[in-house]
């Protein structure tokens, strides 16, 4: 049973929405239906799950909702369904975060298979979000000097080079390094680098000198 997982169905067609709700509930999903994109935004509550989204609806369209979700980046995977789709619409939907684009009428088993794939992706997004939150919280515990040391370690510098860069003694650098490892819950340098890489993402890591605060002291 998937009683801890949610599937959200957004479709202004009541019959179609209720049919999907029945199908998904029958295999154990917790399902919540919305008749409009605006209702979904109000009632979603940033829960983890899969969104099954119709394209053509009064008010905010399904594609417009996709754009809004792309901006918010929630731990949510979206399957777009429509009875009036075309290739450009499908391309637009996929470009803005949908994992699939299904034409109505669709095969129920195909929808269930894609829903399970979407849910697995949502779980991964949620775990990544939790990991990022933990790393953020730990990094915020570092002092300004410890952050300098952390980024220099990330850049591959040894204690001796860090000491020269920051004009500190090796003993002081070793103390800062130990504090960094402890506060970041890093078991080794590789673990620390992986955690800092979560903060960096696709961007280059902060310039060593720009990361330094003129008010910091050893």
C-alpha positions as CSV (number, residue, x, y, z in Angstrom):
1,X,0.0,0.0,0.0
2,X,1.2,3.5,-0.8
3,X,-0.7,5.3,1.9
4,X,2.1,7.7,2.6
5,X,2.4,8.9,-1.0
6,X,0.2,11.5,-2.8
7,X,-1.0,11.8,-6.3
8,X,-2.5,15.2,-7.3
9,X,-5.0,15.3,-10.1
10,X,-5.8,18.7,-11.7
11,X,-8.5,18.6,-14.3
12,X,-11.6,20.8,-14.8
13,X,-13.5,17.8,-16.2
14,X,-15.1,16.4,-13.1
15,X,-15.8,13.0,-14.7
16,X,-12.3,12.6,-15.9
17,X,-10.9,13.7,-12.6
18,X,-13.0,11.4,-10.5
19,X,-12.2,8.5,-12.9
20,X,-8.5,9.0,-12.3
21,X,-9.0,9.4,-8.6
22,X,-10.8,6.1,-8.5
23,X,-8.1,4.3,-10.5
24,X,-5.3,5.6,-8.4
25,X,-7.0,5.0,-5.1
26,X,-7.7,1.4,-6.1
27,X,-4.0,0.6,-6.2
28,X,-3.2,2.3,-2.9
29,X,-2.3,5.9,-3.6
30,X,-3.6,8.8,-1.6
31,X,-5.2,11.0,-4.1
32,X,-6.3,14.6,-4.0
33,X,-8.2,16.2,-6.9
34,X,-8.4,19.9,-7.9
35,X,-10.7,21.4,-10.6
36,X,-8.3,24.2,-11.5
37,X,-4.6,25.1,-11.4
38,X,-5.3,28.0,-8.9
39,X,-7.1,25.6,-6.6
40,X,-4.0,23.3,-6.7
41,X,-1.6,26.1,-5.9
42,X,-3.7,27.1,-2.8
43,X,-4.3,23.5,-1.6
44,X,-1.1,21.7,-2.6
45,X,0.9,22.5,0.5
46,X,4.4,21.5,-0.9
47,X,3.7,17.8,-0.3
48,X,5.8,15.2,-2.0
49,X,4.2,13.3,-4.9
50,X,3.1,13.1,-8.5
51,X,1.0,15.6,-10.3
52,X,-1.3,14.5,-13.2
53,X,-2.2,17.7,-15.0
54,X,-4.6,18.5,-17.7
55,X,-3.5,21.2,-20.2
56,X,-6.6,23.1,-21.2
57,X,-8.5,24.5,-18.3
58,X,-10.3,27.8,-17.5
59,X,-8.0,30.4,-15.9
60,X,-4.4,29.2,-15.5
61,X,-3.6,26.5,-18.0
62,X,-1.7,23.4,-17.3
63,X,1.4,24.8,-19.1
64,X,1.2,28.0,-17.1
65,X,1.1,25.9,-13.9
66,X,4.1,24.0,-15.1
67,X,6.0,27.3,-15.4
68,X,5.0,28.3,-11.9
69,X,6.1,24.9,-10.5
70,X,9.4,25.2,-12.4
71,X,10.0,28.5,-10.6
72,X,9.2,27.0,-7.2
73,X,11.0,23.7,-7.8
74,X,8.9,21.5,-5.4
75,X,9.6,17.8,-4.9
76,X,7.0,17.0,-7.4
77,X,6.9,15.0,-10.7
78,X,4.4,16.0,-13.3
79,X,2.6,13.9,-16.0
80,X,0.7,16.0,-18.5
81,X,-2.5,14.6,-20.0
82,X,-4.7,16.2,-22.7
83,X,-7.2,15.4,-25.3
84,X,-6.0,18.2,-27.6
85,X,-2.3,17.8,-27.7
86,X,0.3,18.3,-30.4
87,X,4.0,18.0,-30.7
88,X,4.9,21.6,-29.9
89,X,2.7,21.4,-26.8
90,X,4.4,18.2,-25.7
91,X,7.9,19.6,-26.3
92,X,7.0,22.7,-24.2
93,X,5.6,20.6,-21.4
94,X,8.7,18.4,-21.3
95,X,11.0,21.4,-21.4
96,X,9.4,22.9,-18.4
97,X,9.6,19.8,-16.2
98,X,6.9,17.3,-17.2
99,X,8.2,13.7,-17.3
100,X,5.7,12.5,-19.8
101,X,2.9,13.8,-22.0
102,X,-0.1,11.4,-22.5
103,X,-2.8,11.8,-25.0
104,X,-6.4,11.1,-23.9
105,X,-7.8,8.4,-24.0
106,X,-4.8,6.7,-22.5
107,X,-4.2,3.1,-21.3
108,X,-4.8,2.8,-17.6
109,X,-1.9,0.5,-17.0
110,X,0.4,2.9,-18.9
111,X,-0.7,5.7,-16.7
112,X,-0.1,3.7,-13.5
113,X,3.4,2.7,-14.7
114,X,4.3,6.3,-15.4
115,X,2.8,7.3,-12.1
116,X,5.1,4.9,-10.2
117,X,8.1,6.2,-12.2
118,X,7.0,9.8,-11.4
119,X,6.7,8.9,-7.7
120,X,10.2,7.4,-7.6
121,X,11.5,10.6,-9.1
122,X,9.6,12.7,-6.6
123,X,11.2,10.6,-3.7
124,X,14.6,11.3,-5.2
125,X,13.9,15.1,-5.4
126,X,12.7,15.0,-1.8
127,X,15.8,13.2,-0.5
128,X,18.0,15.7,-2.4
129,X,16.0,18.6,-0.9
130,X,16.4,17.2,2.6
131,X,20.1,16.6,2.0
132,X,20.5,20.2,0.9
133,X,18.7,21.5,3.9
134,X,20.9,19.6,6.3
135,X,24.1,20.7,4.6
136,X,22.8,24.4,4.6
137,X,22.1,24.1,8.3
138,X,25.5,22.7,9.1
139,X,27.3,25.2,6.9
140,X,25.5,28.1,8.6
141,X,27.0,26.9,11.9
142,X,30.5,27.6,10.6
143,X,32.3,30.8,11.6
144,X,33.5,33.1,8.8
145,X,37.1,31.8,9.2
146,X,35.9,28.2,9.2
147,X,34.0,28.8,5.9
148,X,37.2,30.2,4.4
149,X,39.1,27.0,5.4
150,X,36.2,24.8,4.1
151,X,36.3,26.4,0.7
152,X,40.1,26.2,0.5
153,X,39.8,22.5,1.4
154,X,37.2,22.2,-1.3
155,X,39.7,23.7,-3.7
156,X,42.2,21.0,-2.9
157,X,44.6,22.9,-0.7
158,X,46.7,21.3,2.0
159,X,46.9,22.6,5.6
160,X,50.3,24.1,4.8
161,X,49.0,26.0,1.7
162,X,45.8,27.1,3.6
163,X,48.0,28.5,6.4
164,X,50.1,30.5,3.9
165,X,46.9,31.7,2.1
166,X,45.2,32.9,5.3
167,X,48.5,33.9,7.0
168,X,47.8,31.5,9.9
169,X,49.9,28.9,11.7
170,X,49.4,25.3,10.6
171,X,48.2,24.5,14.2
172,X,45.5,27.1,13.9
173,X,44.4,25.7,10.4
174,X,44.3,22.2,11.9
175,X,42.0,23.4,14.6
176,X,39.7,25.2,12.1
177,X,39.8,22.1,9.9
178,X,38.7,19.9,12.8
179,X,35.8,22.3,13.6
180,X,34.7,22.3,9.9
181,X,34.7,18.5,9.7
182,X,32.8,18.2,13.0
183,X,30.2,20.8,12.2
184,X,29.6,19.5,8.7
185,X,29.4,15.9,10.0
186,X,32.0,15.0,7.4
187,X,33.9,11.7,8.0
188,X,36.7,12.5,5.6
189,X,37.8,15.2,3.1
190,X,36.0,13.4,0.3
191,X,32.8,13.5,2.3
192,X,33.3,17.2,3.0
193,X,33.8,18.0,-0.6
194,X,30.7,16.1,-1.6
195,X,28.6,18.0,1.0
196,X,30.0,21.4,-0.2
197,X,29.3,20.3,-3.7
198,X,25.6,20.1,-2.8
199,X,25.8,23.9,-2.0
200,X,27.7,24.7,-5.1
201,X,25.5,22.8,-7.6
202,X,26.3,23.7,-11.2
203,X,28.0,26.9,-10.2
204,X,31.8,27.2,-9.7
205,X,32.8,27.2,-6.0
206,X,33.3,30.7,-4.5
207,X,36.6,32.4,-5.2
208,X,38.8,31.8,-2.3
209,X,39.6,35.4,-1.7
210,X,36.1,36.7,-2.3
211,X,34.8,34.1,0.3
212,X,37.0,35.8,2.9
213,X,35.6,38.4,5.2
214,X,37.9,41.4,6.0
215,X,36.6,41.2,9.5
216,X,37.6,37.6,10.2
217,X,40.4,36.7,12.5
218,X,42.3,33.5,13.1
